[in-house]
Amino acid sequence: MKKRGTVLVVDDDDGIRSMCKELLSSNGYSCITQKDPEHIISQIQTVLPELIVLDQNFNGSCGLDVLKNIKGEFPGQNVAMFTGVGTIESAITATRLGACDYITKPIPPSDFLSRITDLVKKPSEISVFDKMIGKSPAMIMLFERIEKASKSDADVFTYGESGTGKELVARAIHENSPRYDKPFIAIDCVSLPPSQIESELFGHERGAFTGANSRRVGLLEQANGGTIFLDEITEFNIDMQPKLLRVLEERCVRRVGGRNPVTLDIRIVSATNRRPEEAITDNRLRADLFYRLNVLPLDIPPLRERSDDIIAIANHYLTNFSMKHNRKIKKFSKDALNVLRHYEWPGNIRQLKNLVEQLVVFTNQATELSMHDIPRAIRSAKKKSMELSDDLNGLTFKEARKRKMKEFELQYIKQLLEKHNGNVSKAALSAGLHRSTLYRICEGN
């Protein structure tokens, strides 16, 4: 069943937790339950739920106080209050504290499910799409495009720097598509041995060559019905690209040494950390193969261009690694977060993830990571993006104006999307733009 989001149910009633888990899980949600409100903050950092359903009355604590703590740590987190003793006054108080809904028990399962479905769709401070974390306008737009691409069966071509999460994007497309229950086969084009490419991809029959002692089903055939992820397609052997193109065009494959074609029902998601146009110029990627694969293009923004997401990602990994390594580190200091936010992150999310684990392992038993725990090379680095944008030396007036106009457009759209909580349609409407124009500005075209 297609995944619909994560819901954290916090209630001290065993029966309520069990009912919610069974109902939500059977309807495509990932449901996490918790009976102790003291553990909610750390659990939010770990599971990053789209919605929290919070009981108003606990033994020994008040749900409204818990709601206040949640909104203090995560202002944009969606929280619905769940109560068996509903009053107008308590509903008003919950709303003032930031609750997005007020659900009174008992409620028919169908009505409860309908309310949850509507609430999960509401935007939140922490936006998570299949393990990808982001609340920045660029990521909200990427999530929207992934969702649209998932509903189509067209091939997808993703571009992103190393460490930006290209395989996560590919898996998200697969797992949210009608092919979600079929194979997902990831192929690292860098590691394919040139002498074994045909056998690996297309398979072979027994006796096709020396050492072929039995029939082998190739990776493309193994993915039948599902999705093939061609990672770093620009590193794929240039001499083999025409054969791959033919297979993709005809959607059938002949095993090495075989006579009969095998029909393929596969979707292709390709990825590269090189600009495709440069790869074509450098004779790393055939233009005809690129045009065949580049039906639905997706650009994954580097971490330095979405600094709003750095804090959420760092906190997520801090919680995970503290648990993994049995540490009691709960948070970063404000100074430490400021350093992380203003660093360029050339290795993107992979670099940030590794750094957080390094800090958790090497730092003394403390509950907070300070700025001085962060390596000096990162503390002393300066973010250069804004400095470079002001460097107009050597440019003609026309070139300089174009650069400054682009900076203005991106800043304007960013503020517009933030104002409308990432809703592209509302942002475009308020700006008097068509949605496609807004997308073009964000993509730099």
Buried (B, 14 or more C-beta within 10 A) or exposed (E): EEEBBBBBBBBBBEEBBEBBBEBBEEBEBBBBBBBEBEEBBEBBBBBBBBBBBBBBBBEEEEBBEBBEEBBEBBEBBBBBBBBEEBEEEBBEBBEEBBBBBBBBBEEEEEEBBEBBBEBBEBBBBBBBBBEBBBBBBBBBBBBBBBEEBBEEEEBBBBBBBEBBBBBBBBBBBBBBBEBBEBBBBBBEBEEBEEEEBBBBBBBBBEEBEEEBEEBBEBBBBEBBEBBBBBBBBBBBBEEBBEBBBEBBEEEBBBBBBBEEEBEBEBBBBBBBBBEBEEBBEEEBBBEEBBEBBBBBBBBBBBBBEBBBBBBBBBBBBBBBBBEEEEBEBBBBBEEBBEBBBBBBBEBBBBBBBEBBBBBBEEBEEEEBBBBEBBEEEBBEBEBEEEEEEEEEEEEEEEEBEEBBEEEEBBEEBBEBBBEBBBBBEBBBBEBEBEEEEBBEBBBEE
